[in-house]
Amino acid sequence: MSSLVPVVYYGGFLVLFFFWIYGIVSFGLDVKNKIVPGIKQYRRGRKRQKAKQERDEEQDEREQQLY
């Protein structure tokens, strides 16, 4: 009976350690595959929006100069 206790004890730790590592790896993959691309897409969109706004302002300025 005394040899069963360490086996259950270490077996339980092994199971908990497995799920702990699985959670860390899963979080890392989520960050890599979802969060980082989302941030990159957001930044590209903001850059495009800013460039479009600058073009529109330049066009408005040129139109005002013509009148």
Buried (B, 14 or more C-beta within 10 A) or exposed (E): EEEEEEEEEEEEEEEEEEEEEEEEEEEEEEEEEEEEEEEEEEEEEEEEEEEEEEEEEEEEEEEEEEE
